[in-house]
């Protein structure tokens, strides 16, 4: 890998114009305040997704979709220059990223091998009902770090794990 930085954020996108700008605006403070990068794999968007993505990073690549989320995640992971990798979906919008920024900039991340943040899923636009879960989405990148599982892909994470309170609202289940 080339120069090492603290964090690589990887995303897989396809026709995500509805939420992508809000998603990327929410993580912009991470990209501005933490030694980090954003890597986006587009799998065939026909809307303005790629144009929006290019407003936030030069690292927007085309990945030919093969019905395997792990293959796409691993493709972004292979391009990562960070010590840590964070996966994010385009329909997940952080409320506040200050704790994530502090985790990296304070050096606290060096005490851990992985970290969770809260995903809040709702099927209502007003979020009147929702469920929260701690998603293991951040981890130290090692030589054997690979995503597995074609759907609901997972990355191996190793203890100790930091439980961050940062919350990303997941809009993917909201019906029209």
Buried (B, 14 or more C-beta within 10 A) or exposed (E): EEEEBBBBBBBBBBBBBBBBBBBBEBBEBBBEBBBBBBBBBBBEBEEEBBEBBEEBBEBBEEBEBEEBBBBBBBBBBEBBBBBBBBBBBBBBBBEEBEBBBBBBBEEEBEEBBBBBBBBBBBBEEEEEEBEEEBBBBBBBBEEEBBBEEEEEBEBBBEEEBBEBEBBBBBBEEBEE
